[in-house]
Amino acid sequence: MAADLLHNQSLEEMDLRTMLHPATSIADHLANGPRIMAQASGVHITDTKGRRYLDGAAGLWCVNVGYGRQEIAEAIAAQAAALPFFHSFTSMANEPSIRLADRVLRWAPDGMSKVLFGSGGSDANDTNVKLVWYYNNLRGKHEKKKIISRERAYHGVTIASGSLTGLAVFHEKFDLPLPMVRHTKSVDQYRDKPAGMSEADYSAHLADELEKLILAEGPETVGAFIAEPVMGTGGVLVPPAGYFPAIQAVLDKYDVLMIADEVICGFGRLGAAFGCHKYGIRPDIMTMAKGLSSGYLPISASVISERIWAVLEDTAPEMAAFGHGFTYSAHPTCAAAALANLDIIEREDLVGNAARAGDMLKARLNADLGDHPLVGDIRGDGLMIGVELVADRKSRAMIDLAHKAAIRVMKRGYEENILVRALPHGNTIAMSPPLTLSDENIDELVPALKRAIDHVHGELRAENIV
Ligand SMILES: Cc1ncc(COP(=O)(O)O)c(C=O)c1O
């Protein structure tokens, strides 16, 4: 590379020249360039131009303890100085990851047995698919390999986890999903639950759909079902009452494992330790990431139940090594960051604050936006909230996606000094702020969001779209 090309370039130009941005419209990025973040503290983040935003998304649903936590920075520095890295292959171990596994199991629901660490949610879900296959091979059930996910689910982007994801943009032109993945109906109480149907009946209906799919595929071929307790990227969809117990009954009937993807929900975002606790899920495998370290360093976990461990343990004498794991599985510095993060969540009762602040935020959104002509539905649990935009409140008519209503609100939000996210399905805006959110922060976030929505509403009316 010619040296002069590297000089006299702005960071924006350098970004455009060098970076391929994930989950970004390439055309839009080339036209508008990057927004470069420089520093952050608490729930606020500042870009290189000096604009300060309230981060209503906690990055990507992950900076749960907020930014600028010196104690995590110090834990990282101390561990990096003492033992920055060592692997966990061939029985090698390190103190932070042993302590973290113990801590994770104490947070997890009863019946969970062992923790296998990874680096992110996608690789953890790939691990989980392999664990299902491994478990069923060890049991001699060599056909029991299909995984049932749900439409609109988001489980990551690697080849297996991207297949579990049920959103078109993550499949198109990537030759996904893999042939052993199926998708059943999602939970969308606003759009799919027939008027007048009770939540319990809707749950029974969805469990029935799942059972039909398992029977059509052949129960001997279905290994696992995977679900986010509250669906995130697919639209912030809260399960109807009784949903997971009804689903679990079907899974039990056909010896199908339950994978709870707690990557967003876990470690307090729903105002409970995990979605499993809140929604009556009895997981065989749990996926954890994001809130485990609040994103200070990348770390994830696949947590297996006693039932799965019993098979691995019983068959171990006949097996060679458990042939899976990454260089960075049980990374000591990432584990140290996660331990310091969990210390903060526990000490400051951020799980309790997520419940309290979540109720406050939802109440304030309902008060300020509940009858806004562009807002059809305000939903969520704890600090995971979605606002769905509609063309018509009464008929719930959708705004044609070509008009990018939610994306416009997200972008207008930048002018109002807030970060909220337009989800890739439909016209829903997601909010998932740090679990430290205060009343004062809510007073800043909601009026700014309302101004952004008012602005976009004016634009859409001027263009005769609504
Ligand atoms: C529920 C869920 N699972 C898995 C993932 C993938 O995690 P990562 O981006 O760390 O690979 C995400 C990311 O948003 C997620 O929301």
PDBQT file of the ligand as one rigid body, heavy atoms in Angstrom, charges set to zero:
ROOT
HETATM    1  C1  LIG A 501     -30.598 -13.823  20.875  1.00  0.00    +0.000 C 
HETATM    2  C2  LIG A 501     -29.276 -13.703  20.204  1.00  0.00    +0.000 A 
HETATM    3  N1  LIG A 501     -28.544 -14.805  19.995  1.00  0.00    +0.000 NA
HETATM    4  C3  LIG A 501     -27.347 -14.754  19.402  1.00  0.00    +0.000 A 
HETATM    5  C4  LIG A 501     -26.820 -13.554  18.991  1.00  0.00    +0.000 A 
HETATM    6  C5  LIG A 501     -25.493 -13.524  18.278  1.00  0.00    +0.000 C 
HETATM    7  O1  LIG A 501     -24.535 -12.997  19.086  1.00  0.00    +0.000 OA
HETATM    8  P1  LIG A 501     -23.146 -12.439  18.457  1.00  0.00    +0.000 P 
HETATM    9  O2  LIG A 501     -23.495 -11.228  17.677  1.00  0.00    +0.000 OA
HETATM   10  O3  LIG A 501     -22.327 -12.187  19.692  1.00  0.00    +0.000 OA
HETATM   11  O4  LIG A 501     -22.572 -13.526  17.632  1.00  0.00    +0.000 OA
HETATM   12  C6  LIG A 501     -27.525 -12.381  19.210  1.00  0.00    +0.000 A 
HETATM   13  C7  LIG A 501     -26.975 -11.067  18.801  1.00  0.00    +0.000 C 
HETATM   14  O5  LIG A 501     -27.648 -10.062  18.809  1.00  0.00    +0.000 OA
HETATM   15  C8  LIG A 501     -28.802 -12.454  19.815  1.00  0.00    +0.000 A 
HETATM   16  O6  LIG A 501     -29.545 -11.356  19.985  1.00  0.00    +0.000 OA
ENDROOT
TORSDOF 0
